[in-house]
Structure formats: C-alpha cells, structure tokens
C-alpha cells in the first residue's frame, strides 16, 4: 500500500511560524527562504515523517 503525503506552506505569523510545526524542528532552516512542509505517512512502519522543501 503506498504511503500518504501532503504539503503545507511554512510562513511567518508575527514573530513565530505556523503553529503546526514546533519551533525546535525549524533549527536547520534559513529564515530568509520560503519552504513547504511535507508530511508523509509510511503504513508499513506506521509512522509519519516531516520533510522541508524550499519553495522558489
């Protein structure tokens, strides 16, 4: 069975970021760039994974 995957835009809201992503997970991102957050579920492992991809 293929996994499920969806994307959300990551954007600033005042002095913080969208509340769906905990701030400590953003440590490696450059603050001046824009990103999508990619949530993917692997049914075989029964786990969700979070990736960040840069937006143009």
HUSULZI-V850236 format. One record per pair of residues at least 24 apart in sequence whose C-alpha atoms are under 8 Angstrom apart, sorted by the first residue. I is the first residue (numbers start at 0). J is the second residue. If there is no record, write none. Layout:
i: {I | I}
j: {J | J}
This chain:
i: {0 | 1 | 1 | 2 | 2 | 2 | 2 | 3 | 3 | 3 | 4 | 4 | 4 | 4 | 5 | 5 | 5 | 6 | 6 | 6 | 6 | 7 | 7 | 7 | 8 | 8 | 8 | 9 | 9 | 9 | 9 | 10}
j: {42 | 41 | 42 | 39 | 40 | 41 | 42 | 39 | 40 | 41 | 37 | 38 | 39 | 40 | 37 | 38 | 39 | 35 | 36 | 37 | 38 | 35 | 36 | 37 | 34 | 35 | 36 | 33 | 34 | 35 | 36 | 34}
